[in-house]
Amino acid sequence: MDARMTVGLLGGGVIGGGWAARFLLNGHDVRMYDPDPQASRKVAEVLANAKTAMQALLTADLPAEGTLELVSTPEEAATGVVFVQESAPERVDLKRALLATADRVAPPEVVFASSTSGLLPTLLQSDMRHPERLCVGHPFNPVYLLPLVEVVGGERTAAATLDSAVEVYRSLGMEPLRLRKEIDGFVADRLLEALWREALWLVEDGVATVSEIDDAIRFGAGLRWSFMGTFLTYRIAGGEAGMRHFMAQFGPSLQWPWSRLTDVPELDDELLETIVTQSDEQVGGASARELERLRDGCLVAVLQGLRGQGFGAGRTVSAYEDRLRGAGS
Ligand SMILES: NC(=O)c1ccc[n+]([C@@H]2O[C@H](COP(=O)([O-])OP(=O)(O)OC[C@H]3O[C@@H](n4cnc5c(N)ncnc54)[C@H](O)[C@@H]3O)[C@@H](O)[C@H]2O)c1
């Protein structure tokens, strides 16, 4: 998989553009289909940001950049490629039809992956002639910097498909997490949605503003999450007795009413307006691309710091650099 590949991308928005950057900067050629006439400009802007970030992050040279070709049908994007990554809007009917269309022209050995944030692969593969080749490869934004990609199969997915997808993602410097079973929302978005629901309630109840809620994460637990996650952090919080003590000390509080997770706040106009207004105040007029560059710079700093520790995502970056050096020598 380290050799130059040609891959097909279906959809070139936030996530498809990120995939384009990830593949191109790893020296692979990309054939992309997106009906948006602005897709070419948007992908070029994402690629420019990605290049800046990857060059700042890595101590190893990236291979010569691949070429991007925008094509006008999904069939063209799935022709002459070894791997197809679908990143179209999160609508099951649209994705099913798109995958079935591309599936009709690609030889059976071509692996298909969907970037869906939470739709079941069993549903997505249901109209395909070769359902065994479809899995979910759920990435995180920005795809070119964050290593995690959740890999999930459906009822009819072949084990070899999952193996191939894992191999492709690993060759791109990513950290594939192979899920044991399919479930709506997979693992990461289940966790994120729990936090998101709670955050919406805190705004709805007037407890905190959007920027205060962000502060509550970024000055505290968010820093720990970026390298140890929840379980390892809590084990350490249990002191010398570890997890057993932590569970004994904080287990009972789970029975107290600390959470409104079982309810969903109604997303009426008033709540929407509050969130949007507070969010606008929070960014003070910065554009989307400016915010992306700020985010990328911070992520590069975190990843470089973690690389120095040889831990978590820092270890993934080191392994990727070793791979790049090996491929270049
Ligand atoms: N945004 C995120 O943070 C994020 C993270 C992980 C996964 N995802 C998933 O990635 C997928 C894409 O999300 P996004 O955030 O990039 O959305 P987006 O709206 O930014 O991009 C979707 C793109 O698909 C294009 N499109 C529309 N119809 C199409 C079709 N028939 N064929 C091909 N392309 C088509 C649109 O023109 C647009 O450019 C979704 O399944 C989403 O759940 C999003």
The ligand as a Gaussian input file, in Angstrom:
#p B3LYP/6-31G(d) Opt

LIG

0 1
 N      -17.691000      17.639000       9.371000
 C      -17.232000      16.758000      10.240000
 O      -16.681000      17.127000      11.279000
 C      -17.301000      15.284000       9.940000
 C      -16.444000      14.426000      10.660000
 C      -16.438000      13.072000      10.337000
 C      -17.283000      12.574000       9.364000
 N      -18.142000      13.425000       8.700000
 C      -18.981000      12.841000       7.671000
 O      -18.413000      13.136000       6.403000
 C      -19.449000      13.232000       5.420000
 C      -19.353000      14.570000       4.724000
 O      -19.499000      15.588000       5.684000
 P      -18.880000      17.050000       5.473000
 O      -18.803000      17.654000       6.828000
 O      -17.689000      16.988000       4.606000
 O      -20.085000      17.747000       4.685000
 P      -19.992000      18.948000       3.636000
 O      -21.358000      19.483000       3.516000
 O      -18.868000      19.871000       4.007000
 O      -19.565000      18.210000       2.278000
 C      -20.402000      17.357000       1.550000
 C      -20.007000      17.487000       0.109000
 O      -20.710000      16.503000      -0.646000
 C      -21.079000      17.094000      -1.866000
 N      -22.180000      16.326000      -2.463000
 C      -23.505000      16.585000      -2.444000
 N      -24.161000      15.630000      -3.126000
 C      -23.226000      14.754000      -3.579000
 C      -23.282000      13.573000      -4.350000
 N      -24.454000      13.081000      -4.785000
 N      -22.134000      12.942000      -4.649000
 C      -20.942000      13.420000      -4.202000
 N      -20.832000      14.529000      -3.468000
 C      -21.959000      15.185000      -3.141000
 C      -21.428000      18.528000      -1.527000
 O      -21.362000      19.355000      -2.676000
 C      -20.356000      18.855000      -0.488000
 O      -19.200000      19.425000      -1.079000
 C      -20.760000      13.019000       6.170000
 O      -21.136000      11.671000       6.060000
 C      -20.407000      13.370000       7.607000
 O      -21.218000      12.716000       8.545000
 C      -18.157000      14.775000       8.948000

